[in-house]
């Protein structure tokens, strides 16, 4: 184990304290003033250069080294709108708010990296930026930070991020990696079906929006099964179907809302056209009209092959072969880390933190979700180690 891993292990108790603070005071979406202020205060106490309010309430810490390259570490910091049921003494103090996706751990790990690297900044081969990003859950905070220059001044040359928890069924303390497309794009659409309402006893005088919408939902499944290459995964899931007011009234309108996922940008670009073809065809054949709104959200999260294999090599050297595993494949879940990886080569990996014995095996977004805090120093140490080595090998 190199000195950076040892240094991270020595501050494990502090990393846990940071994590429990974030867990106790969760904030939602893009509005994270208390969380951001705490991060800014902690970074400044370490002597880290800080830029506040990046793309909203994002925070960028900069540790300047001697070289001409800059390595970035990204941590998301927002929580979820749900009521915690863990029963831990540091449970959320805010009603209907909870860190149920590990972002409290991500933020604490990133602060751990800052502590480890500021202690050796005089020997740091290049610059290290630490990006604390709000609004990962559903809104998207990465793109606003990029537009506000988070990757500039100095320009970021490589980036890395992690996800804690039980995703991909990785044992606690084990690193999981995957090169290429690793998490799906996450787009969405809503369509209002416009029929002709009327009395339930006189269907011949109406255009039943519920019937039309039902046919749309069924027919949409043919997009994936018949319009998309079966070797390129895609998902269309209608999650909301709203229509009707009374049992004896044939609905004039129906609203559908859906998520659309893919792992290939060409497939992603083609899906809206296929979806509208289905909606248009069904509505025309049944005498209805429609209003479709389609939104492109998170892109495919693509891990650079060369960098990812470099990362895995370093991870194996510092943790051992048994603590590093190649993931069997991608997931149709999504992450706005994909925005950063679209701009800069890098990788997004998993750090297992779930065990049945410790009661930390609940899935993400579950009210009982918790993490095995004993793995936090591993995240900080590995981030620091990869950053230092990459800068050492790439800086002039």
Number of C-alpha atoms within 10 A of each C-alpha: 10 11 11 22 21 15 20 28 22 13 16 21 15 16 27 21 13 21 23 19 18 29 24 19 20 27 26 19 20 20 15 21 15 14 23 22 15 14 25 20 12 16 21 13 10 14 15 22 14 17 14 16 14 21 20 18 23 28 24 25 26 23 20 21 20 15 15 16 21 28 25 26 24 22 25 27 33 30 27 23 17 16 17 23 14 17 9 11 8 15 19 24 13 14 11 12 21 32 31 28 24 24 28 29 31 25 26 27 29 28 25 27 27 27 23 26 28 20 13 11 17 11 13 21 24 23 25 30 26 25 27 29 32 32 25 24 21 14 13 20 27 27 17 19 25 16 12 15 13 26 23 12 9 17 17 20 19 24 26 26 22 22 23 28 30 24 19 15 15 22 18 22 24 19 28 25 24 24 22 17 21 25 27 28 28 24 21 19 18 18 19 20 26 23 25 17 18 18 14 16 10 11 14 10 13 17 23 28 29 22 15 24 28 14 16 20 18 11 15 19 17 15 17 18 12 9 14 17 11 10 6 12 17 22 18 21 14 18 9 12 17 13 18 17 10 9 9 12 16 26 25 20 23 22 20 20 17 18 17 24 25 27 26 18 13 10 17 21 12 12 21 18 10 17 23 17 14 20 24 17 13 18 22 13 9 15 15 21 19 20 12 15 13 16 13 14 17 25 26 29 27 27 26 21 16 13 18 21 17 15 24 22 15 17 22 15 13 19 18 13 13 9 18 22 17 13 18 10 13 19 16 18 15 24 23 26 29 25 22 26 22 15 14 19 19 26 31 25 22 25 26 25 28 27 18 8 7 11 14 20 23 18 17 18 17 17 18 19 23 31 26 19 19 15 22 28 27 22 28 29 27 22 28 25 24 21 27 20 14 21 25 16 9 14 14 11
